[in-house]
Amino acid sequence: MRLIFMGTPDFAVPALIELAARGHDIAAVYTRAPKPAGRGMDVQVTPVAREALRLSIPVLTPTTLKADDAQAAFAAHKADAAVVVAYGLILPKPVLGAVPLGCFNIHASILPRWRGAAPIQRAIMAGDAESGVSIMRMDEGLDTGDVAMIERVRIGGDMTAGELHDALAPLVADAMLRSLAALERGSLQFTPQPQGGVTYAEKIQ
């Protein structure tokens, strides 16, 4: 499939690597713009950008996708679908509608619990017994789209957010690859999220 990949942190890198390794045509990678970091405040590209450059995939860093020129550029890739993993920017309706098979988000929680910015940290802070990754077809809401697949992991009593991150990361690529394979076959099934059990993972300050 011809795909657009959209992601920013280390958590998203395994999915990009596996999608490329399995022969998907990655038309472009979208990631957050470089910003100063570290003691010297040197400008650093994101982990996803570093990997995309290593794979010789074009990298785009728009500050917004709400502008007409950004939306036209997105549509010009002529992709079949988009894969989104912790990207960090809102995808407006024209972007969501620019790929015929849809935009698919890998969210690090068992939706509808912990929609939002910091699902891993909030699950640990709340003492949850389990977490997971959800494959969701995106709509205009905040992590409200129909879910195609959920993979679960148990949260140990002394598990840290970093350890949960590392436990979830290997599931991301596998779940997305299986979802895309089913999408190509026309057999991917979607289930609306339950109305009950909705919680929001506010950004960690």
C-alpha positions as CSV (number, residue, x, y, z in Angstrom):
1,M,0.0,0.0,0.0
2,R,1.0,3.6,-0.5
3,L,1.1,5.2,2.9
4,I,1.8,8.5,4.7
5,F,3.4,8.0,8.1
6,M,2.8,10.6,10.8
7,G,4.7,10.3,14.2
8,T,7.2,12.0,16.4
9,P,8.7,10.1,19.4
10,D,10.7,6.9,19.9
11,F,7.4,5.1,20.5
12,A,6.5,5.5,16.8
13,V,9.8,4.4,15.3
14,P,9.3,0.6,15.3
15,A,6.1,1.0,13.3
16,L,7.8,3.1,10.7
17,I,10.7,0.6,10.4
18,E,8.3,-2.4,10.0
19,L,6.0,-0.8,7.5
20,A,9.0,0.0,5.3
21,A,10.6,-3.4,5.8
22,R,7.3,-5.2,4.8
23,G,7.3,-3.4,1.4
24,H,4.8,-0.7,2.0
25,D,5.5,2.4,-0.1
26,I,5.9,5.3,2.4
27,A,5.3,8.3,0.3
28,A,6.2,10.8,3.1
29,V,6.8,11.0,6.8
30,Y,5.2,13.8,8.8
31,T,6.7,14.7,12.1
32,R,7.0,17.7,14.5
33,A,9.4,20.4,13.6
34,P,12.9,20.3,15.1
35,K,13.3,22.2,18.4
36,P,16.1,23.1,20.8
37,A,16.8,20.4,23.4
38,G,19.6,19.3,25.8
39,R,22.0,21.3,27.8
40,G,23.4,23.1,24.8
41,M,19.8,23.7,23.4
42,D,20.9,22.4,20.0
43,V,18.2,22.0,17.5
44,Q,17.3,18.3,17.2
45,V,15.1,16.4,14.8
46,T,12.6,14.0,16.1
47,P,13.3,10.2,16.4
48,V,10.9,9.6,13.6
49,A,12.6,12.1,11.4
50,R,16.0,10.5,12.0
51,E,14.7,7.1,11.0
52,A,12.9,8.5,8.0
53,L,16.1,10.1,6.8
54,R,18.0,6.9,7.3
55,L,15.4,5.1,5.1
56,S,15.6,7.9,2.5
57,I,11.9,8.9,3.0
58,P,10.9,12.5,2.5
59,V,10.2,14.3,5.8
60,L,7.7,17.1,6.2
61,T,7.4,19.2,9.4
62,P,4.4,21.6,9.0
63,T,3.4,23.6,12.1
64,T,-0.2,23.1,11.2
65,L,-2.4,21.0,8.9
66,K,-5.2,23.6,8.9
67,A,-3.7,25.7,6.1
68,D,-4.9,25.2,2.5
69,D,-1.3,24.7,1.2
70,A,-0.6,22.0,3.8
71,Q,-3.8,20.2,3.0
72,A,-3.0,20.3,-0.7
73,A,0.5,19.0,-0.1
74,F,-0.9,16.1,1.9
75,A,-3.4,15.2,-0.8
76,A,-0.7,15.4,-3.5
77,H,1.0,12.3,-2.1
78,K,-1.9,10.2,-3.5
79,A,-1.6,7.8,-0.6
80,D,-4.1,5.0,0.0
81,A,-4.0,5.5,3.8
82,A,-2.2,7.3,6.6
83,V,-0.7,5.7,9.8
84,V,-0.5,8.0,12.8
85,V,1.5,7.2,16.0
86,A,1.9,10.0,18.6
87,Y,2.1,12.6,16.0
88,G,1.2,15.7,18.0
89,L,-0.9,17.7,15.5
90,I,-4.7,17.7,14.9
91,L,-5.8,16.2,11.6
92,P,-8.6,18.4,10.2
93,K,-11.4,17.0,8.1
94,P,-9.9,17.7,4.7
95,V,-6.8,15.8,5.7
96,L,-8.8,12.9,7.1
97,G,-10.7,12.7,3.8
98,A,-7.7,13.0,1.5
99,V,-6.8,9.3,1.7
100,P,-9.4,6.9,0.4
101,L,-8.9,4.1,2.9
102,G,-8.7,6.4,5.9
103,C,-6.3,7.6,8.6
104,F,-5.4,5.0,11.3
105,N,-4.2,5.9,14.7
106,I,-2.2,3.6,17.0
107,H,-3.2,4.8,20.5
108,A,-1.4,3.6,23.7
109,S,-4.5,2.6,25.7
110,I,-7.6,0.4,25.7
111,L,-10.0,2.9,24.2
112,P,-12.2,4.6,25.3
113,R,-10.1,4.7,28.5
114,W,-7.4,7.3,28.4
115,R,-8.1,9.2,25.3
116,G,-5.7,12.1,24.9
117,A,-2.1,13.1,25.3
118,A,-0.6,10.9,28.1
119,P,-2.3,7.5,28.2
120,I,0.7,5.6,29.4
121,Q,1.5,7.9,32.3
122,R,-2.1,8.2,33.3
123,A,-2.6,4.5,33.4
124,I,0.3,4.1,35.8
125,M,-0.8,7.0,37.9
126,A,-4.3,5.6,38.2
127,G,-3.1,2.1,39.2
128,D,-4.7,0.4,36.2
129,A,-4.3,-3.4,36.0
130,E,-3.9,-3.4,32.3
131,S,-3.1,-1.3,29.3
132,G,-2.7,-1.9,25.6
133,V,-2.7,-0.4,22.1
134,S,-5.8,0.3,20.0
135,I,-5.9,0.6,16.2
136,M,-8.5,3.2,15.5
137,R,-9.9,4.8,12.2
138,M,-9.7,8.5,13.0
139,D,-12.5,10.9,12.9
140,E,-12.7,14.6,13.9
141,G,-13.0,13.8,17.6
142,L,-10.3,13.3,20.2
143,D,-9.5,9.6,19.9
144,T,-13.2,8.8,19.3
145,G,-13.0,6.8,16.1
146,D,-14.1,3.2,15.6
147,V,-11.7,0.6,16.8
148,A,-10.4,-2.2,14.6
149,M,-8.0,-4.0,17.0
150,I,-6.9,-4.0,20.6
151,E,-3.8,-5.7,22.0
152,R,-3.5,-5.8,25.9
153,V,-0.7,-6.1,28.4
154,R,-0.9,-6.5,32.2
155,I,0.5,-3.7,34.3
156,G,2.6,-5.1,37.2
157,G,2.3,-3.6,40.6
158,D,5.7,-1.9,40.5
159,M,5.8,-1.1,36.8
160,T,6.9,2.4,35.8
161,A,5.6,4.5,32.9
162,G,8.9,3.8,31.1
163,E,8.5,0.1,31.5
164,L,5.0,0.2,30.3
165,H,6.1,2.2,27.3
166,D,8.7,-0.5,26.5
167,A,6.1,-3.2,26.9
168,L,3.7,-1.6,24.5
169,A,6.1,-0.4,21.8
170,P,6.6,-3.9,20.3
171,L,2.9,-4.3,19.9
172,V,2.5,-1.2,17.8
173,A,4.1,-2.4,14.6
174,D,2.6,-5.9,14.8
175,A,-1.0,-4.7,15.3
176,M,-0.7,-2.1,12.6
177,L,0.8,-4.6,10.1
178,R,-2.1,-7.1,10.7
179,S,-4.7,-4.3,10.5
180,L,-3.3,-3.1,7.1
181,A,-3.2,-6.6,5.8
182,A,-6.8,-7.1,6.7
183,L,-7.6,-3.7,5.2
184,E,-6.1,-4.7,1.9
185,R,-8.1,-7.9,1.9
186,G,-11.3,-5.9,2.7
187,S,-11.8,-7.9,5.9
188,L,-10.9,-5.3,8.6
189,Q,-13.8,-4.9,10.9
190,F,-14.6,-1.8,13.0
191,T,-16.4,-1.5,16.3
192,P,-17.7,1.8,17.7
193,Q,-16.3,2.7,21.1
194,P,-18.5,2.2,24.1
195,Q,-20.3,5.2,25.5
196,G,-19.3,4.3,29.0
197,G,-15.8,4.1,30.5
198,V,-14.5,7.3,28.8
199,T,-11.6,8.9,30.5
200,Y,-9.1,11.5,29.4
201,A,-5.3,11.4,29.7
202,E,-4.4,15.1,30.3
203,K,-0.9,16.1,29.2
204,I,1.8,15.8,31.9
205,Q,3.0,19.2,32.8
